[in-house]
Amino acid sequence: MRYIVWDFDGTLGWRQGGWAAAMVDALAAAASPAALTVEVLRPHIQTGFPWHHPEVVHTDVTTADQWWDRLEPVFHRAFIAAGVGVSSAADAAVRVRAHFLEPEHWRLFGDVIATLDALDTRGWSHVILSNHAPELHRIVDILGIGARFGGVFSSADLGYEKPHPRTYEAVREWIGNHPTIMVGDNPVADVEGPGEVGIPAFLVRREPPPGSASEFHPGLADLAQALRRFDAN
């Protein structure tokens, strides 16, 4: 068997508007007199999430409720920084979870299904490893691709964020002694990080920074073609 470890967010799928859109929706549901746009809110959520500090281990967080409880102050501070009143910010912060997970906002990239089909026929097996919420398994199922992945690993469950080495090691322990590569859209978390623990990695969708040695493919069809060099192995 051969395995591809896929990043999820930005590689296979995404939430429309991301975290900022979920927060805007939560604020509206809180009946706040403040009205924010995604563009106004987004600058205030560039720090505070677990993946913004991958050096910090959070293995003490053992339930989804605990994970979201730790994010509520991040949401609250962002609302306040964007000009929302204290009471409205507190009310909206507790609503973000429900709005972020609303099924109708999640999307797959258009090349995912065809690429997985092609790689399946060539003997590849698949897992997901993503810096994400505890409900990543549910999101993957909502998008209709859950059965295609032998494992779905969210950093929220692992207690480590990419590019912490332990994230890749945990997945490799699950895979066992089989050839493995990683694919994702983040040059640090999805290419440099796995490379540090000996997992070859490929960057997709987002072009690498100047001077990067990452092998880049703009879409998954291009990636699938490039992976033919492994087919004889």
C-alpha positions as CSV (number, residue, x, y, z in Angstrom):
1,M,0.0,0.0,0.0
2,R,1.0,3.6,-0.6
3,Y,-0.5,6.5,1.3
4,I,-1.2,10.2,0.6
5,V,-1.6,12.3,3.7
6,W,-3.9,15.2,2.6
7,D,-4.3,18.5,4.2
8,F,-8.0,19.5,4.2
9,D,-8.6,23.2,4.5
10,G,-7.5,25.0,1.4
11,T,-6.4,21.7,-0.2
12,L,-9.6,19.5,-0.5
13,G,-12.2,21.9,0.7
14,W,-13.1,25.1,2.5
15,R,-15.7,27.0,4.4
16,Q,-17.2,29.9,2.5
17,G,-15.8,33.0,4.1
18,G,-13.8,31.1,6.6
19,W,-13.8,31.9,10.3
20,A,-14.6,35.6,9.7
21,A,-17.8,34.8,7.9
22,A,-18.9,32.4,10.7
23,M,-18.3,35.2,13.2
24,V,-20.3,37.7,11.2
25,D,-23.2,35.2,11.1
26,A,-22.9,34.6,14.8
27,L,-23.0,38.4,15.5
28,A,-26.1,38.7,13.4
29,A,-27.8,35.8,15.2
30,A,-27.0,37.5,18.5
31,A,-29.2,40.4,17.4
32,S,-26.3,42.8,17.9
33,P,-26.8,46.4,16.9
34,A,-23.3,46.2,15.5
35,A,-22.9,45.1,11.9
36,L,-19.6,43.8,10.7
37,T,-18.2,42.6,7.4
38,V,-15.8,39.9,6.8
39,E,-13.2,42.4,5.6
40,V,-13.5,44.4,8.8
41,L,-13.3,41.4,11.1
42,R,-10.6,39.3,9.4
43,P,-7.6,41.4,10.5
44,H,-8.6,40.8,14.1
45,I,-8.3,37.0,13.9
46,Q,-4.8,36.7,12.7
47,T,-3.6,35.3,16.0
48,G,-5.0,33.3,19.0
49,F,-6.0,30.1,17.2
50,P,-4.1,27.0,18.2
51,W,-2.3,26.8,14.8
52,H,-0.9,30.3,15.2
53,H,1.2,28.8,18.0
54,P,2.2,25.3,16.9
55,E,5.0,25.2,19.5
56,V,2.3,25.0,22.2
57,V,1.0,21.5,22.9
58,H,-2.6,21.2,24.0
59,T,-2.9,17.5,24.8
60,D,-4.8,18.5,27.9
61,V,-7.8,19.4,25.8
62,T,-9.7,16.1,25.5
63,T,-13.2,17.1,24.3
64,A,-14.7,19.2,21.6
65,D,-16.4,21.4,24.2
66,Q,-13.1,22.1,25.8
67,W,-11.5,23.0,22.5
68,W,-14.3,25.5,21.6
69,D,-14.3,26.9,25.1
70,R,-10.7,27.9,24.6
71,L,-11.6,29.7,21.4
72,E,-14.4,31.8,22.8
73,P,-12.1,34.4,24.3
74,V,-10.4,34.7,20.9
75,F,-13.7,35.4,19.3
76,H,-14.7,37.8,22.0
77,R,-11.5,39.8,21.8
78,A,-11.8,40.0,18.0
79,F,-15.4,41.3,18.2
80,I,-14.3,43.9,20.8
81,A,-11.3,45.0,18.6
82,A,-13.7,45.4,15.7
83,G,-15.9,47.7,17.7
84,V,-18.7,45.4,19.0
85,G,-20.0,46.1,22.5
86,V,-19.0,43.9,25.3
87,S,-22.4,42.2,25.9
88,S,-23.0,41.6,22.2
89,A,-19.4,40.3,21.7
90,A,-19.9,37.7,24.5
91,D,-23.2,36.6,23.1
92,A,-21.8,36.2,19.6
93,A,-18.7,34.4,20.7
94,V,-20.6,31.5,22.1
95,R,-22.5,31.2,18.8
96,V,-19.5,30.9,16.5
97,R,-19.2,27.2,16.8
98,A,-22.7,26.5,15.5
99,H,-22.3,28.9,12.6
100,F,-18.8,27.6,11.6
101,L,-20.2,24.1,11.3
102,E,-23.3,24.8,9.3
103,P,-23.2,22.2,6.5
104,E,-24.4,24.5,3.8
105,H,-21.3,26.6,3.9
106,W,-18.8,23.9,3.2
107,R,-17.4,23.2,-0.3
108,L,-15.1,20.8,-2.1
109,F,-12.7,22.0,-4.8
110,G,-13.9,20.9,-8.2
111,D,-10.9,18.6,-8.9
112,V,-11.0,16.5,-5.8
113,I,-13.4,13.7,-6.7
114,A,-11.8,13.0,-10.1
115,T,-8.3,13.1,-8.6
116,L,-9.2,10.7,-5.8
117,D,-10.8,8.4,-8.3
118,A,-7.7,8.4,-10.5
119,L,-5.3,7.8,-7.6
120,D,-7.5,5.0,-6.2
121,T,-7.2,3.1,-9.4
122,R,-3.4,3.4,-9.2
123,G,-3.2,1.9,-5.8
124,W,-3.0,5.0,-3.5
125,S,-4.8,5.0,-0.1
126,H,-5.7,8.3,1.6
127,V,-5.8,9.9,5.0
128,I,-6.4,13.5,6.1
129,L,-4.2,15.5,8.5
130,S,-5.3,19.1,9.0
131,N,-5.1,21.9,11.6
132,H,-8.8,22.1,12.2
133,A,-11.7,21.9,14.6
134,P,-12.7,18.6,16.4
135,E,-15.6,18.2,14.0
136,L,-13.4,17.7,10.9
137,H,-14.7,14.1,10.6
138,R,-18.2,15.4,10.4
139,I,-17.4,18.0,7.8
140,V,-15.6,15.5,5.6
141,D,-18.7,13.2,5.8
142,I,-21.0,16.2,4.9
143,L,-19.0,16.7,1.8
144,G,-19.5,13.1,0.8
145,I,-15.9,12.0,0.9
146,G,-15.5,10.4,4.3
147,A,-15.5,6.8,3.0
148,R,-12.6,7.6,0.8
149,F,-10.2,8.2,3.7
150,G,-8.9,5.5,6.0
151,G,-8.3,8.1,8.7
152,V,-9.1,11.7,9.4
153,F,-6.8,13.4,11.9
154,S,-7.6,16.9,13.2
155,S,-5.0,18.8,15.2
156,A,-7.8,19.5,17.7
157,D,-7.9,15.7,18.5
158,L,-4.1,15.1,18.3
159,G,-3.2,18.0,20.7
160,Y,-0.5,19.2,18.3
161,E,-0.6,21.6,15.4
162,K,1.3,21.3,12.1
163,P,4.2,21.8,11.7
164,H,4.9,20.2,15.1
165,P,6.7,17.0,14.3
166,R,4.3,15.0,16.5
167,T,1.4,15.6,14.1
168,Y,3.2,13.8,11.2
169,E,4.6,11.1,13.5
170,A,1.1,10.3,14.8
171,V,-0.2,9.7,11.4
172,R,2.8,7.7,10.3
173,E,2.4,5.5,13.3
174,W,-1.1,4.8,12.2
175,I,-0.1,4.1,8.6
176,G,2.8,1.8,9.6
177,N,5.6,0.9,7.3
178,H,4.2,2.0,4.0
179,P,5.4,4.5,1.5
180,T,3.9,7.9,2.4
181,I,3.8,11.4,0.9
182,M,1.9,14.5,2.0
183,V,0.0,17.1,-0.1
184,G,-1.2,20.5,1.0
185,D,-1.4,24.2,0.3
186,N,0.8,25.5,3.1
187,P,4.6,25.6,2.4
188,V,5.5,25.3,6.0
189,A,2.8,23.1,7.6
190,D,2.4,20.8,4.6
191,V,5.8,20.7,3.0
192,E,8.7,21.8,5.2
193,G,7.2,20.1,8.3
194,P,6.7,16.7,6.9
195,G,10.0,17.0,5.1
196,E,11.7,17.4,8.5
197,V,10.5,14.0,9.5
198,G,11.3,12.3,6.2
199,I,8.0,12.5,4.5
200,P,8.2,13.8,0.9
201,A,5.6,16.5,0.3
202,F,4.0,18.4,-2.5
203,L,2.6,21.9,-2.5
204,V,-0.7,22.6,-4.3
205,R,-3.1,25.5,-5.0
206,R,-0.9,28.2,-3.4
207,E,2.4,29.2,-5.1
208,P,5.5,28.8,-2.9
209,P,7.3,31.9,-1.7
210,P,10.3,33.1,-3.7
211,G,13.4,30.9,-3.3
212,S,11.3,27.9,-2.1
213,A,12.4,24.5,-3.3
214,S,8.9,23.0,-2.9
215,E,7.5,21.0,-5.8
216,F,4.4,23.0,-6.7
217,H,1.3,21.9,-8.7
218,P,-1.5,24.5,-9.2
219,G,-4.2,21.8,-9.2
220,L,-4.8,18.2,-8.2
221,A,-4.9,17.0,-11.7
222,D,-1.4,18.2,-12.2
223,L,-0.4,16.6,-9.0
224,A,-1.9,13.2,-10.0
225,Q,0.1,13.3,-13.2
226,A,3.3,14.1,-11.3
227,L,2.7,11.2,-8.9
228,R,3.0,8.7,-11.8
229,R,6.7,8.5,-11.1
230,F,5.7,6.5,-8.0
231,D,3.5,4.1,-9.9
232,A,6.3,1.6,-10.7
233,N,7.3,1.4,-7.0
